[in-house]
Amino acid sequence: GSLITLTTAEFDLLCMLVRNAGNVMSRERLIAAITHRRWHPLDRTIDTLIRRLRRKIEIDPDDPAIITTVHGAGYMLSF
């Protein structure tokens, strides 16, 4: 019930996840949508943004229930 402040990149990432709730979003697709550049396997931009979002919206960021990791595939917004 409290307000949180998001950066533009965090907001854009969260919007992509919300628009595709329940579907796995690959890092490549997420980076292309929010930065309009190609993803490189060593690029940790999405992982960093996910970590920052989890700290802001998850009850327990170390055991996320809202933004889940689908190992080997990407991230998914779960409700």
Backbone as CSV, one residue per row, in Angstrom:
resi,resn,N_x,N_y,N_z,CA_x,CA_y,CA_z,C_x,C_y,C_z
1,GLY,0.777,-1.184,0.000,0.000,0.000,0.000,0.835,1.272,0.000
2,SER,2.165,1.160,-0.075,2.976,2.375,-0.067,3.507,2.661,-1.463
3,LEU,3.835,3.928,-1.699,4.399,4.331,-2.984,5.872,3.985,-3.040
4,ILE,6.309,3.571,-4.216,7.729,3.313,-4.425,8.181,4.113,-5.641
5,THR,9.433,4.448,-5.657,10.010,5.189,-6.773,10.764,4.212,-7.664
6,LEU,10.482,4.277,-8.959,11.165,3.434,-9.931,11.924,4.309,-10.919
7,THR,13.061,3.811,-11.366,13.761,4.468,-12.456,12.978,4.196,-13.742
8,THR,13.311,4.902,-14.795,12.644,4.680,-16.076,12.839,3.247,-16.545
9,ALA,14.046,2.730,-16.423,14.326,1.356,-16.860,13.550,0.346,-16.017
10,GLU,13.483,0.558,-14.702,12.718,-0.344,-13.831,11.240,-0.320,-14.208
11,PHE,10.712,0.888,-14.448,9.313,1.032,-14.830,9.031,0.330,-16.156
12,ASP,9.878,0.548,-17.143,9.695,-0.088,-18.447,9.751,-1.607,-18.339
13,LEU,10.675,-2.111,-17.554,10.795,-3.548,-17.355,9.546,-4.101,-16.674
14,LEU,9.086,-3.436,-15.627,7.890,-3.882,-14.922,6.677,-3.860,-15.852
15,CYS,6.554,-2.836,-16.683,5.448,-2.766,-17.649,5.483,-3.956,-18.609
16,MET,6.664,-4.296,-19.110,6.789,-5.456,-20.000,6.355,-6.739,-19.305
17,LEU,6.778,-6.894,-18.058,6.405,-8.095,-17.308,4.902,-8.129,-17.047
18,VAL,4.311,-6.987,-16.718,2.870,-6.925,-16.452,2.089,-7.240,-17.729
19,ARG,2.497,-6.648,-18.849,1.809,-6.903,-20.124,1.873,-8.374,-20.535
20,ASN,2.881,-9.067,-20.054,3.076,-10.472,-20.418,2.998,-11.387,-19.195
21,ALA,2.223,-10.987,-18.197,2.099,-11.756,-16.943,1.751,-13.216,-17.245
22,GLY,2.454,-14.105,-16.561,2.232,-15.531,-16.736,3.036,-16.144,-17.868
23,ASN,3.694,-15.318,-18.656,4.530,-15.799,-19.758,5.996,-15.539,-19.435
24,VAL,6.834,-16.478,-19.796,8.270,-16.321,-19.581,8.808,-15.332,-20.611
25,MET,9.563,-14.361,-20.109,10.182,-13.351,-20.969,11.689,-13.570,-20.948
26,SER,12.288,-13.796,-22.096,13.734,-14.015,-22.159,14.467,-12.703,-21.912
27,ARG,15.713,-12.809,-21.467,16.542,-11.620,-21.282,16.668,-10.851,-22.604
28,GLU,16.828,-11.595,-23.692,16.984,-10.979,-25.008,15.758,-10.141,-25.354
29,ARG,14.585,-10.671,-25.133,13.352,-9.944,-25.445,13.180,-8.730,-24.536
30,LEU,13.515,-8.902,-23.255,13.381,-7.782,-22.315,14.346,-6.652,-22.635
31,ILE,15.592,-6.976,-22.914,16.583,-5.927,-23.195,16.220,-5.187,-24.484
32,ALA,15.732,-5.913,-25.480,15.339,-5.274,-26.739,14.155,-4.329,-26.521
33,ALA,13.238,-4.715,-25.653,12.045,-3.903,-25.416,12.328,-2.641,-24.618
34,ILE,13.251,-2.716,-23.664,13.444,-1.552,-22.801,14.633,-0.679,-23.190
35,THR,15.591,-1.221,-23.931,16.757,-0.411,-24.309,16.918,-0.279,-25.818
36,HIS,16.164,-1.070,-26.580,16.232,-1.051,-28.037,17.636,-1.383,-28.555
37,ARG,18.286,-2.281,-27.831,19.590,-2.763,-28.307,19.612,-4.275,-28.189
38,ARG,20.584,-4.882,-28.815,20.696,-6.343,-28.790,21.312,-6.811,-27.484
39,TRP,20.907,-7.974,-27.061,21.409,-8.571,-25.835,22.665,-9.372,-26.134
40,HIS,23.606,-9.310,-25.235,24.833,-10.092,-25.316,24.827,-11.043,-24.120
41,PRO,25.258,-12.292,-24.277,25.205,-13.258,-23.177,25.885,-12.801,-21.876
42,LEU,26.851,-11.917,-21.957,27.521,-11.449,-20.736,26.874,-10.192,-20.157
43,ASP,25.849,-9.678,-20.827,25.145,-8.470,-20.378,24.273,-8.798,-19.174
44,ARG,24.507,-8.123,-18.071,23.766,-8.386,-16.839,22.740,-7.289,-16.540
45,THR,22.429,-6.449,-17.518,21.513,-5.333,-17.315,20.169,-5.802,-16.784
46,ILE,19.564,-6.781,-17.425,18.243,-7.253,-17.006,18.310,-7.867,-15.617
47,ASP,19.332,-8.658,-15.345,19.470,-9.274,-14.020,19.575,-8.213,-12.929
48,THR,20.325,-7.142,-13.211,20.480,-6.059,-12.254,19.152,-5.345,-12.023
49,LEU,18.427,-5.064,-13.102,17.130,-4.398,-12.967,16.119,-5.281,-12.225
50,ILE,16.126,-6.566,-12.504,15.234,-7.498,-11.797,15.558,-7.491,-10.308
51,ARG,16.836,-7.547,-9.973,17.250,-7.531,-8.572,16.771,-6.250,-7.885
52,ARG,16.931,-5.108,-8.557,16.488,-3.837,-7.974,14.974,-3.792,-7.822
53,LEU,14.241,-4.286,-8.814,12.783,-4.336,-8.710,12.341,-5.233,-7.566
54,ARG,12.973,-6.391,-7.452,12.613,-7.311,-6.365,12.814,-6.670,-4.997
55,ARG,13.893,-5.923,-4.837,14.134,-5.235,-3.564,13.022,-4.238,-3.253
56,LYS,12.421,-3.690,-4.282,11.397,-2.668,-4.094,9.983,-3.232,-3.944
57,ILE,9.677,-4.376,-4.589,8.290,-4.841,-4.581,8.046,-6.181,-3.902
58,GLU,9.069,-6.972,-3.682,8.889,-8.283,-3.062,8.897,-8.174,-1.543
59,ILE,8.115,-9.003,-0.884,8.153,-9.077,0.580,9.508,-9.616,1.015
60,ASP,9.946,-10.689,0.355,11.262,-11.278,0.622,12.014,-11.391,-0.705
61,PRO,12.840,-10.396,-1.029,13.545,-10.412,-2.317,14.431,-11.643,-2.533
62,ASP,14.854,-12.298,-1.444,15.683,-13.490,-1.575,14.856,-14.735,-1.904
63,ASP,13.542,-14.639,-1.749,12.621,-15.723,-2.091,11.447,-15.110,-2.848
64,PRO,11.687,-14.653,-4.079,10.683,-13.883,-4.811,9.434,-14.685,-5.165
65,ALA,8.288,-14.025,-5.016,7.016,-14.641,-5.366,6.329,-13.900,-6.506
66,ILE,6.740,-12.672,-6.767,6.089,-11.858,-7.797,6.836,-11.965,-9.113
67,ILE,8.126,-11.712,-9.092,8.954,-11.855,-10.298,9.795,-13.107,-10.102
68,THR,9.430,-14.150,-10.839,10.116,-15.429,-10.667,11.112,-15.670,-11.794
69,THR,12.153,-16.405,-11.464,13.163,-16.800,-12.437,12.785,-18.154,-13.001
70,VAL,12.788,-18.274,-14.309,12.594,-19.558,-14.966,13.968,-19.918,-15.519
71,HIS,14.670,-20.773,-14.792,16.062,-21.075,-15.107,16.234,-21.528,-16.554
72,GLY,17.192,-20.895,-17.206,17.501,-21.202,-18.590,16.573,-20.550,-19.599
73,ALA,15.544,-19.824,-19.094,14.578,-19.225,-20.026,14.401,-17.732,-19.830
74,GLY,14.345,-17.255,-18.596,14.167,-15.825,-18.346,13.396,-15.545,-17.075
75,TYR,12.512,-14.570,-17.140,11.752,-14.133,-15.965,10.270,-14.096,-16.283
76,MET,9.461,-14.221,-15.219,8.024,-14.229,-15.390,7.365,-13.517,-14.215
77,LEU,6.340,-12.725,-14.500,5.546,-12.099,-13.464,4.488,-13.100,-13.049
78,SER,4.480,-13.471,-11.782,3.547,-14.463,-11.263,2.646,-13.819,-10.216
79,PHE,1.396,-14.202,-10.223,0.464,-13.737,-9.203,-0.209,-14.896,-8.554
